[in-house]
């Protein structure tokens, strides 16, 4: 089950001056993806669990687009299984649009705790919007969101 508190704790070092990611998008995105995966690995879809998320750096270019690509790859790359169930990730929303909207809200704030809380909420909402197609033995797929 997804735990917003775990997400916040996993991301907290990214909001401190001495441990904030620096450098080109691939390296910074890899730090974000690694921190996020600790939270994401607890996700369930109905009665299914997934193989571990594999963090990747994302492509060079715009930071938000690189994050979107890296996170989408993580979620699309997992297999979902449960008792007599198999599933695949069906839909991953656009993370870049969510991050862009969040950045507008926190722009100008010098409060790292506010930024952490706002980004945590945005990423948690993003994750809850991911859907999985689960196929039971009957063969009739069900579409479920992550929990």
N, C-alpha and C positions, 0 to 999 in steps of 0.2 A: 504494500500500500504506500502511496506517495505521501511523504511527510514534509510539509512546508518548512518546518523547523530544521530538518536535516538539510534541505536545500539552502536555507539561509546560513547555516553553519558551514556548509561546504563552500559557499561563495564568499564568505566574510573576508578571507585573506585577499581577495581581489579588490577590495575597497579600502585597503590600508596603503599609505604611501610607500612603505618599504617593501611591500610584497605585491603591489599592483603590477599587472603584466605590462611589459614594455616591448617595443620592437615591432616588426612587421606583422600584419594580420595572421599569417599562418602560425607563428609562435604564440601570439596572444590568444588566438582562438583555441589552440591546443590546451592551454591552461584553463580556459573557460569550459571546454568540453570535458576535460578530466574532472574538474570540480563538479560539474553538473551530473556526470555519469554516476557518482556515488548516490545521488538522489534518484536518478532515473532507473537505476537497476532494481529498485524496490517496486516498480510499477507492475500492476496486474491489469489484465483485460478479461473481465468476467472471471472464469475459473482457470485462466491460463497465465503462465509466467513466460518470460522471454529469456533468450540467451543473453549473456552480458553485452552491454553497450560497449562498442569499441570506439573510443575517442580518436578523432582525426583532426588534422590542422585546418582543413578547409583550403580553398584556393587562394592565391594572391588576389589582391584587389580591395574593394570596399570592405571594411570590417564587418558591417552588419550582413552584407551578402555572403561573406565568408562564413560567418557564424551560422547563417541560415543553411548553407550548404553542408557544413560539418554536422549540425544537429540533425538535419534531414537524413543524411547518410547513416548516422548512428541508428535512427529509428527504423529506416527502411531496411537496414541490414540485419535486423534481429528476426529470429524464428520464435513463434509462440506455440507453447504446448501445454496441455493439461490432461486430466483423465479422459482418454478417448477423444481428445480435441487437438486440432492443429489450427494455426492461424497465421495471418500475415498482416503487417502494418498496411492499412488501406489509405489513410490520409494523415499528413503532417502539415499543419498550417504554416503560413509564412512567418518565420521568426523575424526577418528583417523589418517587416512593417510594424511588428509589435515592439521591437527594440527602438525603432525610429520614434514611435509615439511615446515610449517611455523616456527616451532621451530628451524630448521636448519638455516633459513634465519635470525632470530633474535638472535641466540646464540652468546653470547659475547657482545651484545650491552648493554650498560648501560643506554640507552635512553628510558624511559617508554613511551614517546609519540610515538616514532617509533614503539615500540612493540604493543602499542594499535592500531595504524593505520594499521599495518600489519595484526594483528589478526582480526580486524574489517573487513578488506577487505576479508580475508579468510572466515570468518563466513558469510559474506554477499553473497559471491559467492556460498558457500555451500548451503545456504538457497534458492537461486535462482535456484539451481539444483534439488530441491525437486519437484516431479511431483504428480499430483492428477488426478484420473479418475473420470470424471463428467458424470453423466447419466441424460440426458434431458427426457422429456416425450416421445419423439420418441423412446427412448430405445437404441439409438446408442451412446455408450460412447465416450467421447473426453478426450484426455490426455493433460493436461496443466501444465505449470510450475507456480511457485509462483511469484507473483508481489507484 
